[in-house]
């Protein structure tokens, strides 16, 4: 019996999804747990697996097309099963079609499983790029291209509908533009540009950060921390068996402990109330291909620096491979953003609402400092706290930073 697959709601705020790419085609045999497609939500691009078995009989959206949650996505059933009436009846009874989306719903056509062989010349010149700017390629081809440093936009796909497959990467020959063409282009001063459609994630990032910046009255407090003792302590900690602690782990743990002492910084603003959280869930900003995600370390104050480090590393890896779930990005009460690893000495961040604050962590810099009345070479790190003035006053934010400084400068106080 045919099973209807609809556009899933993969996050609490998701209203529509985009099919980044199908990993199965009509006619394929589907087993429970097979990955059908990559779905782009407002928070991430995630793999969508099948909970049914059978043959993929119908695909309702092409790569790059979007549709509201609960729209018809696919049908799985027995090979040869008649599904035309199912599609017709589903489309006829779709509730609240006009209110769900202001866009015209994409036309859904039944794709016959018969494979059409395109003209060989046409195939060799075809490069398929979706409306979201995403190039269609198999996961293995993407991995091989990344390992070989090959730009997928320069590869011609020989798979179905121009999809880039393993053999395309193995047989890839780079095309080198002639020097005459290059010099002519430069000398003639030809203007050029490239445009890609904004992804669901990028749209959401833009909307939420704009709302935060223009609705929350931001102000910033910066403090410089002596890192000499932290460097020595970290080295000693990492000499212990099965222990690996980074400076970011120290900062996250110190932030959690400081938040317990200054709960007003661990608060959230709502129009009709202020919530002061007694639990500490710290979000750690992670850069991914499409933007920025913030996986959450729950009950951070109750975890060791080693546990924090392992959890952050695991979630960062899964975020970059699209394995992070929306639930793992919800529920933060405070955020840490660290650009020190990129050599940024100091910067400011936009608050991740409804939270009241976010900490920006710069690089450790070696510089002349005054100690005991003498100028010596020391290591310092600047951190900047962005606060929402509706919930956190200057004195409160300053007291938090002083406590944070004490913990970071003396990591052994966080080992108990």
C-alpha positions, 0 to 999 in steps of 0.5 A: 500500500502506498505511503505518503511522505510529506515535507517534515517539520524539522525545527519548531520555527520551520514553516517551509523547507527546500529540497537541497538535493534528492539522493534517491530517484523514482524507481529506486528500492527504499529500505527503512533508514535510507536517506531520501533527500537533504532538506534545507530548513531555517536552521540547517541542511539536514538529511531526511531518512525514510521510515518506510520500505518499498519503491519510490513512486513519486517525487513532488518537488525538484531539487532547489524547490521549496514548499510549506511543511506537510506538503506532498514530498514523495510517495513510497509503495509497491512497484507499478502501483497506481498513485495518480488518484492519491496525488490528485486527492492529496492536492485537492484536500491540502488545508489552508493552502493560501494562508500557508504560503504567499508563493504559488505552490510548485506544480507536482508532476508524476515522474515516470521511472523510465530513464531517458538518455539525453543527447551525448553532446548535450550531457557533456555541456550540462552543469546542473545548479539548483535555484539555491546555488547548490550544485547537484553531486553525490555525497561521495563525489563531494568528499572526493572533490574536497580531498582533491581540492576540486571546485565542483562548479567546474565539473561536468556531471555525467549522472542522471539530470547532470548529477556529478558522480564518483567517475566525474571526479576520478576523470576530472581534467582542469580547464585552464583559461588561455593567458590571452583571454585573461589579459583581454578581460583585465585590459577591457575592464569588463565588470562581472558578478555572481549571484546565488539565491539566499538559503533558508538558513541565511534568510533566518540568520539575517532576519533574527540578527536584524531583529536582535540588533534593532530591538535589543539595546546593545552595549559592550563591555571589554576586559583584558585577561592575564593568560600566563597562569591559564597557559601553564595550568592547561599544559599541566591538565593536558598531561593527565591521562585521557585529558584534552582541554582547549582554551575555549573549553576553559572559557566556556566552563568559566562562563558557566560558573560565572553565570551561576554567580550572576544569574541576571546575565543568564536571563532572557527578555520577553515582551511581558516578562523577564526570565532569570534561568537557574540552569546554564545552557551555553551555546557555542557558535560554530561556522558552517558552509551556509552560515552559523549554527549554535549547538548547545551544551546543556547544564554546562556548569555541571560538566568538566572542561574535558566533557565540555570539550568532547561535547563541543567537538562532537557537535561541531563535527556533526554540524558541518556534516549536517547531522546536528538536530534542531533540538541540539541548537535550541534552549541556550541561555548564553552564547560564546563566540570565539574568533581567537583561533582566526587571529582576531584580537577583539570583536563584538557579537550580536546577541542571540535573542531572547538571551541577554548576553553573548561573549566574544573571545579574542586571540591570546596575544603576547605583549609587554605587560606591567607586573610587580612594577616591571615591564615583562613579556606576558600573554593576554586575551581580550573578551567582550560582553555584549549585553541587552540593557533591558535586562543587564545593567552596566554594573551587573555585566562588569561584575560578571566579567570580573568573576569570569576573569578570576576563573580563567586566570585560575583554572584550577578553581574550576576543577573541584 
